[in-house]
Structures are given as C-alpha cells and as structure tokens.
Amino acid sequence: MIYRHHIAPPRAFTQLSHEIIRHPRLTSDAVRLLTWQLSLPQGARESLSRTAERARIGAYAFTRAKRQLKDEGFVHERRVQGPGGRWATQQLVSSTSLNAAEAAKLLARMPVGAAGETTTERVSPQLAPGPRIPAVGEPTTPPTDGHPKKDSWENTSHRPPEPPSPATETETETGTATATATATATAEAEPQPDTTAPPLLEEARALVSAYPHLSPALHHIPRAMHAELTDLTARWLAAGHPPAAVRLHILRGLPDDGSTVHRPGGLLRYLLRDVAPVPPVPTRTGSAPEAAPPPGGASPEQFLEPRLSPRLAGARECAGDHTQPTLFRPIADEALCRDCTARSVPPG
C-alpha cells in the first residue's frame, strides 16, 4: 500500500491541471518545461531555451520536449517583424491546449520587441509571411561557351607550330633519318615483346572469372582487376601451363591456417606475377628426365608435387562436364563426382 501526505503551500505555488501532470503523450522533460514556464511571474519573458538551461535539460531532450508541447498545443511560436524591421520570435505557452487560430488571436495582443524591451506595437492576427517577389527579368544562365573577344595569341602558351624554314626542314629530315636508323637497329637488337594470341586471352579471361569458385577466400575480387589478372594468367598459359596447373598453383598459395584474405585481388596478382617453369614431361617409357635438384636438397618429385591446404587434402577435380572446376572427395578411386556418376548411369 502507498500513503500520501500533502500540505498545501501558503505561498509560492502554482495551480496546475491534472491534464498537464498526467498527460500520456508528454515526457517528464516536457512536463517540467511546461510547469516551469507556467510558474513564472506575470510578465516574465524567459524563453523556452533559457528555461531548459535552468532546469538542466539537455539539448536533445529539450528539442524532443518542445516538439511534444507544440504537437499537443501547449506551445506556439511564430516569426514576426517588429519596429525598425527587426525580426523576433514570439512564443506562447498556455496551460490548456490551443489550436492555431486561438494562438494567433492571443499572440496578436502581445507586444513585439526583443527580450527585455518594452514596446506598445501590436501585430495583426492575420500576419503571415507573404510570397517572395522574384527579381526583375527572366532568369539567365552564365555563358559557358564561345570564344573570348580578346585575341588569345598573346595570353596562351599553346600556340600553333610556326612553319619551319627551308634550312630547318633539311636539318629535320636528316635528324629523322638518323633517328629512324637508330630505332631500327635498336629494334633488331632488343627482343620483341611477347604477344599473346586472342584464344589464350579468351581462355585466360574464362579462367579469371572462375577464380572466385576455387575458394571462399577469393569470392570478392575487384572487377577492376580482372583485366590485369587476365594478362597475368595469359602469360602462364603462353608459357605452357594448363589451366589445372594454374588453379593448383593458386590453391597452394592460399593460407593454410584458414586466416581471412582481406585483398584477394592483390594475393592473386602476387601469385601470378612470376611465371613458374613448366615441369618436365615424362618420356614414353615412363621415366622423367633428370632435373637439377631444387635448393634445400629436396627431391624433384617433392618439388613438383602440389601442396594443398589441409582442408583440400584428399580432394580431386571432377573429370565430368562442369561449367566451373568442381572438387570432390572420392570414396574409392572414381574420377567423377556424385552428380556426374548419377547422370552417367542409365535409368533402370
């Protein structure tokens, strides 16, 4: 149970309606702001913001409380132009909810002036901002084209080339012939850059588009890097590496501990930047030609064996018809995945 003890104050009190204290849509800050304003003496011109500052109401809470009081009709305000052309904000705080017309009639009787000033000027209740008067004439846009009136021959550094004299033409022809002969000799001495055939570019482009399917770490490759990765992949294909070898090389370069790859495009560029040598092809008798032992004393078989990550250990690429390379874990020694095996078996 709860007990209430109330003693009526003999002085310094304000009569407030239960509608204000128990209003269901006003927060405690809004009720305190309203009751503080209604408790001020007659003729006080303290603004709502000053009251919120004295009541220790924050900026956000004051904005919300003021909006609630205006929505419920306890606070009304408007901008009016007073004597001397000065603009002022009139605020009306009432103990009962008022509509816009009732508030306009009350504000029309209030003096207009800055806070702390006394004036006898009155504002018409029909006062409202009038329509803006546009400037004289039709709207025009500044000129953005055309040639300047002044001759640009004096103020520009991009002058057209002057016609050469006959002596200059002879010297130019001699210098051009010498430069052409030097360039020809240099071109013969230097090796020509390798040009990749269009079929290799198409195959490399298809291989690059399939990189995101190799691993979840390569899902977010920037589209702007596809052209660069296509050129790097085409170099591997031109060197004799099959697409399966390129894919295995990329899988070997992925982190083994499952760490996140933040820049998959940069990782692919790093892995494909240097073209690895093509492994030797075994002879018909089954014996591979001897190769120089790699650094560290490892055998050629260990050097050529692909190093897969632990999560791909035991996986094999399906030999069936797939749009993208598909890895599966064989149960015995099958070369087809479960879907390809199911399609190859005729319906019984």
C-alpha positions in Angstrom: 0.0 0.0 0.0 1.1 3.6 -0.6 0.2 6.6 1.6 0.2 10.2 0.5 0.7 13.2 2.8 0.1 16.6 1.3 0.3 20.0 2.9 -1.0 23.0 0.8 1.8 25.6 0.5 0.8 29.0 1.9 2.8 30.9 -0.8 4.9 30.5 -4.0 2.7 27.8 -5.5 1.1 27.3 -9.0 -2.3 25.8 -9.8 -1.8 23.2 -12.5 -4.4 21.0 -14.2 -4.2 17.2 -13.9 -4.3 17.1 -17.7 -0.7 18.5 -17.7 0.7 16.4 -14.9 -0.8 13.1 -16.1 -0.6 13.8 -19.9 0.0 10.4 -21.5 2.0 11.8 -24.5 4.3 14.2 -22.7 7.6 13.1 -21.3 8.9 14.2 -17.9 11.1 16.8 -19.5 8.2 18.2 -21.4 6.0 18.4 -18.3 8.8 20.0 -16.3 9.5 22.6 -19.1 5.7 23.4 -19.2 5.2 23.7 -15.5 8.4 25.8 -15.1 7.1 28.2 -17.7 3.6 28.4 -16.1 5.2 29.0 -12.7 7.0 32.2 -13.8 5.6 35.5 -12.6 3.2 37.5 -14.8 5.1 39.5 -17.5 8.2 37.3 -17.4 9.7 36.9 -20.9 12.0 34.0 -20.3 12.4 31.9 -23.4 12.0 28.1 -23.5 15.7 27.5 -24.2 16.6 29.5 -21.1 14.1 27.6 -19.0 15.6 24.3 -20.3 19.1 25.5 -19.4 18.0 26.4 -15.8 16.2 23.1 -15.5 19.3 21.2 -16.6 17.5 19.7 -19.6 19.9 18.7 -22.4 19.8 19.9 -26.0 18.3 16.7 -27.4 15.8 16.3 -24.6 14.8 20.0 -25.0 14.2 19.6 -28.7 12.1 16.5 -28.1 10.1 18.1 -25.3 9.5 21.3 -27.3 8.3 19.2 -30.2 5.9 17.3 -28.0 4.5 20.6 -26.4 3.9 22.1 -29.9 2.2 18.9 -31.2 -0.1 18.9 -28.2 -0.9 22.6 -28.5 0.7 23.9 -25.3 3.4 25.9 -27.1 3.0 28.0 -30.2 5.6 30.2 -31.8 6.0 32.4 -34.9 8.4 34.8 -36.5 7.2 38.5 -36.8 8.8 41.7 -37.9 8.7 44.4 -35.3 9.6 48.1 -35.3 12.7 49.1 -37.2 12.4 46.0 -39.4 13.8 43.6 -36.8 12.5 40.1 -36.7 11.6 38.4 -33.5 10.3 35.0 -32.4 7.0 35.1 -30.4 6.4 32.1 -28.1 3.1 31.4 -26.4 2.9 29.0 -23.5 -0.6 28.1 -22.3 -2.0 25.9 -19.6 -4.6 24.4 -21.9 -4.2 23.0 -25.4 -4.9 25.7 -28.1 -5.3 25.4 -31.9 -3.5 27.7 -34.4 -6.4 30.2 -34.7 -6.7 30.6 -30.9 -3.0 31.1 -30.5 -2.9 33.7 -33.3 -5.5 35.8 -31.5 -3.5 35.7 -28.3 -0.2 36.5 -30.0 -1.8 39.5 -31.8 -2.2 41.2 -28.4 1.4 40.6 -27.3 3.9 43.4 -27.7 6.6 42.9 -30.3 10.2 43.5 -29.4 13.4 41.9 -28.3 13.5 40.3 -24.9 13.8 42.8 -22.1 12.5 45.7 -24.2 9.1 47.4 -23.7 7.0 48.4 -26.7 3.4 49.2 -27.5 3.4 47.9 -31.0 0.9 45.3 -31.9 0.8 42.6 -34.6 -2.2 41.8 -36.8 -3.6 38.3 -36.1 -3.7 37.8 -39.9 0.1 38.5 -40.2 1.7 35.8 -42.3 4.8 35.6 -44.5 4.0 36.9 -47.9 5.1 35.3 -51.2 8.6 36.1 -52.2 8.9 38.6 -55.0 11.2 37.3 -57.7 13.9 39.5 -59.2 13.2 41.6 -62.3 13.6 39.9 -65.6 13.8 36.3 -66.8 16.4 34.0 -65.2 19.5 33.7 -67.3 22.5 31.3 -67.1 26.1 32.5 -67.4 27.7 31.9 -70.8 29.7 28.7 -70.8 30.8 28.5 -74.5 32.1 30.8 -77.2 35.5 32.3 -77.9 36.8 35.2 -75.8 36.7 38.6 -77.5 40.4 39.2 -76.9 43.0 37.7 -79.2 44.3 34.6 -77.4 47.7 34.7 -79.3 49.2 36.9 -76.5 47.9 35.1 -73.4 48.1 31.4 -74.2 51.1 29.0 -74.1 49.5 26.6 -76.6 50.5 28.3 -79.8 50.3 26.5 -83.1 53.7 25.5 -84.5 55.2 28.0 -86.9 56.1 26.9 -90.4 59.7 25.8 -90.5 62.3 27.4 -92.7 64.0 25.5 -95.6 67.2 25.1 -93.6 65.3 23.8 -90.6 63.4 21.3 -92.9 66.8 19.9 -94.1 68.1 19.5 -90.6 64.8 17.9 -89.5 64.9 15.4 -92.4 68.5 14.5 -91.6 67.7 14.0 -87.9 64.6 12.0 -88.7 66.6 9.6 -90.9 69.2 9.2 -88.2 66.6 8.5 -85.5 64.8 6.0 -87.8 68.1 4.1 -88.4 68.9 4.1 -84.7 65.4 2.9 -83.8 65.6 0.1 -86.4 69.0 -1.1 -85.1 67.7 -1.0 -81.5 64.6 -2.9 -82.5 66.7 -5.6 -84.2 69.0 -5.8 -81.1 66.3 -5.9 -78.5 63.9 -8.9 -78.3 60.3 -8.2 -79.4 57.7 -8.3 -76.6 55.6 -11.4 -76.5 52.2 -11.0 -77.9 49.5 -13.2 -76.5 47.2 -14.8 -79.0 43.5 -13.9 -78.7 42.5 -17.6 -78.0 44.8 -17.5 -74.9 43.3 -14.2 -73.8 39.8 -15.7 -74.0 40.9 -18.8 -72.1 42.6 -16.6 -69.5 39.5 -14.4 -69.2 37.3 -17.5 -68.5 39.9 -18.8 -66.0 39.9 -15.5 -64.2 36.1 -15.5 -63.9 36.4 -18.9 -62.3 38.9 -17.9 -59.6 36.2 -16.9 -57.1 34.8 -20.5 -57.2 38.2 -22.0 -56.2 37.9 -20.9 -52.6 35.7 -18.7 -50.4 38.7 -16.5 -49.7 38.6 -15.4 -53.4 34.9 -14.5 -53.6 35.4 -10.7 -53.6 37.9 -10.0 -56.4 37.5 -6.4 -57.6 36.1 -6.2 -61.1 38.6 -3.5 -62.0 41.5 -6.1 -61.5 40.1 -8.6 -64.0 42.0 -7.1 -66.9 45.3 -7.2 -65.1 44.7 -10.8 -63.8 43.7 -11.8 -67.3 47.1 -10.6 -68.7 49.0 -12.4 -65.9 47.1 -15.6 -66.4 47.6 -15.4 -70.2 51.4 -15.3 -69.5 51.1 -18.6 -67.6 49.1 -20.2 -70.4 51.5 -18.9 -73.1 54.4 -20.5 -71.1 52.7 -23.9 -71.4 50.9 -24.3 -68.1 47.5 -25.9 -68.4 44.5 -24.3 -66.6 44.6 -27.1 -64.0 48.2 -26.2 -63.1 47.3 -22.5 -62.7 44.5 -23.4 -60.4 46.6 -25.7 -58.3 49.3 -23.0 -58.1 46.7 -20.6 -56.7 45.4 -23.1 -54.2 48.9 -23.8 -53.0 49.3 -20.1 -52.3 46.3 -19.7 -50.1 46.8 -19.5 -46.4 46.8 -22.9 -44.7 45.6 -21.8 -41.3 42.2 -20.5 -42.6 43.0 -16.9 -42.0 41.0 -14.2 -43.7 42.2 -12.9 -47.0 41.4 -9.1 -47.0 42.7 -8.4 -50.5 42.1 -11.4 -52.8 42.9 -9.4 -55.9 46.3 -8.4 -54.6 47.0 -12.0 -53.5 46.3 -13.3 -57.0 48.5 -10.6 -58.5 51.3 -11.7 -56.2 50.9 -15.4 -57.0 50.7 -14.9 -60.8 53.4 -12.2 -61.1 56.3 -14.6 -61.6 55.7 -17.5 -64.1 57.0 -20.7 -62.8 58.9 -23.1 -65.1 56.9 -25.8 -66.8 57.6 -29.2 -65.2 59.3 -31.7 -67.5 57.1 -34.1 -69.5 57.7 -37.8 -68.8 59.0 -39.9 -71.7 57.2 -42.8 -73.4 58.9 -45.4 -71.2 57.6 -43.6 -68.1 60.9 -42.2 -66.9 61.1 -38.5 -66.5 64.3 -36.6 -67.5 66.6 -35.8 -64.7 66.2 -32.3 -63.4 68.5 -30.2 -61.2 67.7 -30.7 -57.5 66.0 -27.6 -56.1 67.6 -25.6 -53.3 67.4 -27.2 -49.9 68.2 -30.8 -51.0 64.5 -31.7 -51.8 63.8 -34.3 -54.5 62.3 -33.2 -57.8 59.2 -35.3 -57.0 58.6 -33.3 -53.8 59.2 -30.1 -55.6 56.7 -30.8 -58.4 54.1 -32.3 -56.0 51.3 -29.7 -55.4 51.0 -28.7 -51.8 47.3 -28.3 -51.0 45.9 -26.8 -47.9 44.7 -29.2 -45.1 41.0 -28.5 -45.9 41.6 -29.6 -49.5 43.6 -32.7 -48.7 42.2 -35.7 -50.5 40.1 -33.7 -52.9 40.1 -34.3 -56.6 38.9 -32.3 -59.6 35.9 -33.9 -61.3 36.6 -35.1 -64.9 33.0 -34.6 -65.9 31.3 -31.7 -67.8 31.1 -28.7 -65.4 30.8 -25.0 -66.1 33.4 -24.3 -63.4 36.1 -26.6 -61.9 34.5 -28.9 -59.2 36.4 -30.6 -56.4 35.1 -33.7 -54.6 36.4 -36.2 -52.2 36.5 -39.7 -53.8 35.4 -42.7 -51.8 37.4 -45.2 -53.8 39.3 -44.2 -57.0 36.5 -42.7 -59.0 37.1 -39.8 -61.3 33.6 -38.4 -61.4 31.7 -36.7 -58.7 28.4 -37.9 -57.3 26.2 -35.8 -59.7 28.2 -36.9 -62.8 28.1 -40.5 -61.7 24.3 -40.3 -61.2 23.9 -38.8 -64.7 26.1 -41.4 -66.4 24.1 -44.3 -65.0 21.2 -45.1 -67.4 17.7 -45.1 -65.8 16.7 -48.6 -64.8 
